[in-house]
Amino acid sequence: MDANLDQFLEQLLVDKGMTSLEGDVREEVKAGMAERILDQIDQACINALSEEQAAELAKLVDDENFGQKEMMDFIAKCGIDTTSIVTGVLLQFRSFYLNGGIPKTEENKASLAVILLSFVQP
């Protein structure tokens, strides 16, 4: 798992008060959350494509050598603002997961901003 995504998920667990999860259980919970986030990012990026771009992508995914990296390269080549999409998905996921939106303290907002920026910047 990407270190920035892992940090984001760790903070979610802390903010949710799930600090007692340990070992394999903690890793399983984070893996499940990461899978959902990545699926949502993929779907949001695909939804941002034009019909022509989506048709081209559909042809490319049939190639067994076409993986996640190739898909993200294709989407970036199409001019899709992946930074905005990733940020939006992470904020939406966080809000949904915590059932109350983003914490209102400036410290928590700043912490989340740093995590989000590190996640979306190469």
N, C-alpha and C positions, 0 to 999 in steps of 0.2 A: 504494500500500500504506500502511496505517495506520503512523504513525511508531513507535508502541509495539510493534506486531507486527514491524516492521523491526528495532527494537532487540533484541527477543527472538531473532529469527533470527540477527542478527549475533553475539550472545553464544553461541548454539548452535554456530555455525561456529567461533568462537574456541575454545570448550570442546572441540570435536571435533578441533581442531588443523588445521582447513582454512583457514589464514590465507593460503595462497598463491593461492587463487582470486581472480581479478581481473575487473573489467569486466563484460562481457555474461555470461560463464560464472557469475560470482558472483550476478548478478541473476536468471539463469535458475534456479539452484539455490534461491535464496530464494523466487522466485515459485512454484516447484513445492511447496516446503514450506508456504508460506502457503496455497496452494490446498487441500492435504491437511488442514491445521489447520482452516481455515474450513469445509470439508466435514464434518469430525468434530464441530465445534461445532454446526453446523446439525443433524446427525443426532442428537446427544445432546439437543438442545433439543426436537426433534420427538418423540423417544422419551419425553421427560418429560411430554408432553401426555396428557390422558385421551383415550379413544376419541372422545368427542363433540367435543373441541377439535381433535383430528386431522382429523376429518371436516369441520369448519368450515374449517380451514386448507386442506384439499384443495380445497374450493370456491373459496377466495380466490386460490390460486396460479394458477388458470385466467385470472385478470384480467391483461392485459398490463401494467397499471400497478402490479401488486403485485410489489415488488422486495425486496431484502435488508432494507432499513430497515423496510418494512412488516411483513415476517415477524418481525423482532426485536421490533417494537412489539406485534404480536399475541401473541407468546410472553410478553413482559413483562406484558401485560394479563391473561394467563391465570394469573399468579402464579408462574411458573417462576423459580427462583433461577438466573438466567443467570450471576451472578458465580461461583457455586460450579461451575457447568458449565464455564465458560470456564477457570477455574483448574484444574479437574481434567483437562480436555483438554490444556492446555498442559503440565502436569506429566507427564502420561502420554506425550505426544509427546516431551518432552525426555528422559525416562527411556528410552524406546524408541530414540530417535535416538542417544543417547550409549552405549547398551548397558551401563549401569552405574548408573543412577539419578542422583539429584541429588548434586553434589559435596558432600563432607562438611565443608568448611571453613565457618566462620561467615561469612566475608566473601562467599563464593559464595552461601550461603543468603540473606543479607541482600540481596545484589544481585538475586537472582532474585525475592525478595519485592517489592522496589521495582518491578521490571519488571512482575510480575503485577498488582500493585495499580494501576499506571498504565494497564495494558491494560484492566482491567475497570471502572474508574471513569470516569464521563463527564467 
